Each structure stands twice: as structure tokens, then as C-alpha cells.
Amino acid sequence: MKKIIAIVLLAMPIVFSQEAGILLNNYGYGESPNEVKFTIHCSGDVPISDITVYVDGEEYKRLPFTLNPKKGISTTLILEPGEHLVEVKTPEGAYDSEVVSVSSVPHETFKPEESISFTKSNTFKAVVVFVAISVVVVWLLMKRPKLRL
């Protein structure tokens, strides 16, 4: 009986332990081609703290705060052109990585073209005039007395 109790007591931390998780996601670039934007989310069941960002195996940035489960932050890294391995690690054992390519060519920002509202276009005006004339003609035809044969 004592052995069973000892086994249960030793197994309890395994059953009740919760795993720390982290999720790294590249979501775009900044004003210059060297600015790479990432989100970092706490994807586990326990808070994570002291997140360290590594680029190509070297420590790049330390984020000295705690992220609660299902919460995230955004961060921007300035990287040289080429392909880089970006990793995030925490003391709780959470780890994720992503390979990102940085181009030396500046990214173009697309500006939406000025659009003319359909109600202000010549086509709309022509359709309104045609419909108005058609309504008047149909109304006049209906008001005309009918011939009796």
C-alpha cells in the first residue's frame, strides 16, 4: 500500500504540470527592407517571462517582462539582407523559430488610386436621365385615352 501511495505522490507533478509554449510569427516588413516585424505569443498554459530573441544563434534582444497565456506582443528586428534564423527562448523551456529572408531591394508601398464615385460619374448621370425620360414617356402613354372600336 505504501508503494502505491509513493507512486501516486511521485506521479502527481507530472499529471498537474503545465507546459510553457511560445509562438513566433513573421507578419511583414517595415518602412525599410531591413525592418522585419514579428509577433510573439504565449501559447502554453503558464505565463512565460524573460523572452530572449536570437538571430543566427546570437542573442539579439531580451524582453524582460511576463506574457500571460493567450497574450502576445509585436516587435521589430533590424536585420541585414540575406536569410536569417530567428529564435525565441524562455527559461521555462518554451522555444520557437522561424527562417526569414531579408531583401536588399526596398519594398514598394502601394497607394490606392483615387477612385471616382459611381454616383459622380458621367455614366451614372446618363442612366438617371434615361430612366427619368422613360418614366415620363410611360406615364404619358398610360394617360392617353384609349380608342374604342
C-alpha positions as CSV (number, residue, x, y, z in Angstrom):
1,M,0.0,0.0,0.0
2,K,2.9,2.4,0.8
3,K,4.4,1.7,-2.6
4,I,1.1,2.7,-4.4
5,I,0.9,5.9,-2.4
6,A,4.5,6.7,-3.1
7,I,4.0,6.1,-6.8
8,V,0.9,8.3,-6.9
9,L,2.7,11.1,-5.0
10,L,5.7,10.9,-7.4
11,A,3.4,11.0,-10.5
12,M,1.3,14.0,-9.3
13,P,3.7,16.6,-10.5
14,I,3.7,15.0,-14.0
15,V,-0.1,15.0,-14.1
16,F,-0.5,18.5,-12.8
17,S,2.4,20.1,-14.6
18,Q,1.6,22.6,-17.3
19,E,3.7,23.3,-20.3
20,A,5.1,26.6,-21.3
21,G,4.7,27.4,-25.0
22,I,5.7,30.3,-27.3
23,L,4.8,31.1,-30.9
24,L,6.9,33.3,-33.2
25,N,5.3,34.6,-36.4
26,N,6.7,36.9,-39.1
27,Y,3.9,39.2,-40.3
28,G,5.7,41.7,-42.6
29,Y,8.2,44.3,-43.1
30,G,8.6,48.0,-42.0
31,E,9.4,51.2,-43.9
32,S,12.9,49.9,-44.9
33,P,13.6,46.4,-46.2
34,N,15.7,45.7,-43.1
35,E,12.8,46.1,-40.7
36,V,11.2,42.7,-40.1
37,K,8.1,42.6,-37.9
38,F,7.3,39.6,-35.6
39,T,4.6,38.7,-33.1
40,I,5.4,36.6,-30.1
41,H,2.5,34.8,-28.3
42,C,2.4,32.8,-25.1
43,S,0.7,29.6,-26.5
44,G,1.0,27.5,-23.4
45,D,-0.9,27.2,-20.2
46,V,1.5,29.1,-18.0
47,P,3.0,32.6,-18.2
48,I,6.4,33.0,-19.8
49,S,9.0,35.6,-18.8
50,D,12.4,36.9,-19.8
51,I,12.0,36.1,-23.5
52,T,15.3,36.1,-25.4
53,V,15.4,36.7,-29.2
54,Y,18.3,35.1,-31.1
55,V,19.3,35.9,-34.7
56,D,21.5,33.3,-36.3
57,G,22.4,31.8,-32.9
58,E,23.5,35.1,-31.3
59,E,21.5,37.0,-28.7
60,Y,19.8,39.9,-30.3
61,K,17.2,41.2,-27.8
62,R,15.9,40.4,-24.3
63,L,12.3,41.2,-23.4
64,P,12.3,41.4,-19.6
65,F,8.6,41.1,-18.9
66,T,6.0,38.4,-18.5
67,L,3.4,37.2,-21.1
68,N,0.3,35.6,-19.8
69,P,-1.3,32.7,-21.6
70,K,-3.0,33.6,-24.9
71,K,-1.4,37.1,-24.9
72,G,1.2,38.4,-27.3
73,I,3.4,41.3,-28.3
74,S,4.8,42.7,-31.5
75,T,8.5,43.5,-32.1
76,T,10.6,44.8,-34.9
77,L,14.1,43.5,-35.7
78,I,16.6,45.3,-37.9
79,L,18.4,42.7,-40.0
80,E,21.0,42.7,-42.8
81,P,20.0,41.4,-46.2
82,G,20.0,37.6,-46.5
83,E,18.4,34.6,-44.8
84,H,18.3,34.5,-41.0
85,L,17.2,32.1,-38.4
86,V,15.2,33.9,-35.7
87,E,14.6,32.0,-32.4
88,V,12.8,32.8,-29.2
89,K,13.6,31.1,-25.9
90,T,12.4,31.4,-22.3
91,P,13.8,30.0,-19.0
92,E,10.5,28.0,-18.7
93,G,11.7,25.9,-21.7
94,A,9.4,27.5,-24.4
95,Y,11.1,27.6,-27.8
96,D,10.1,28.5,-31.4
97,S,12.0,29.6,-34.5
98,E,11.4,30.9,-38.0
99,V,13.6,31.5,-41.0
100,V,13.2,34.9,-42.6
101,S,14.6,36.3,-45.8
102,V,15.5,40.0,-46.0
103,S,15.9,41.6,-49.4
104,S,18.2,44.5,-50.2
105,V,15.6,45.9,-52.6
106,P,13.3,48.5,-50.9
107,H,9.7,47.4,-50.6
108,E,7.3,49.4,-52.6
109,T,4.3,50.8,-50.8
110,F,1.2,50.8,-52.9
111,K,-1.0,53.8,-52.6
112,P,-4.6,53.3,-53.5
113,E,-5.6,55.0,-56.7
114,E,-8.1,57.8,-56.4
115,S,-11.4,56.4,-57.3
116,I,-14.4,58.3,-58.6
117,S,-17.7,57.5,-57.0
118,F,-20.2,55.9,-59.4
119,T,-22.8,58.5,-58.4
120,K,-20.5,61.3,-59.6
121,S,-19.6,59.6,-62.9
122,N,-21.0,60.6,-66.4
123,T,-22.3,57.1,-66.8
124,F,-24.5,57.4,-63.7
125,K,-25.8,60.8,-64.9
126,A,-26.7,59.4,-68.3
127,V,-28.5,56.4,-66.7
128,V,-30.5,58.8,-64.4
129,V,-31.5,61.0,-67.4
130,F,-32.6,57.9,-69.5
131,V,-34.6,56.5,-66.6
132,A,-36.3,59.9,-66.0
133,I,-37.3,60.2,-69.7
134,S,-38.5,56.6,-69.8
135,V,-40.7,57.2,-66.7
136,V,-42.2,60.3,-68.3
137,V,-42.9,58.5,-71.6
138,V,-44.5,55.5,-69.9
139,W,-46.7,57.9,-67.7
140,L,-47.8,59.8,-70.8
141,L,-48.7,56.6,-72.7
142,M,-50.8,55.4,-69.8
143,K,-52.7,58.7,-69.5
144,R,-53.6,58.8,-73.2
145,P,-57.2,57.9,-73.8
146,K,-57.8,54.5,-75.3
147,L,-59.6,54.2,-78.6
148,R,-62.9,52.2,-78.7
149,L,-63.5,50.0,-81.6
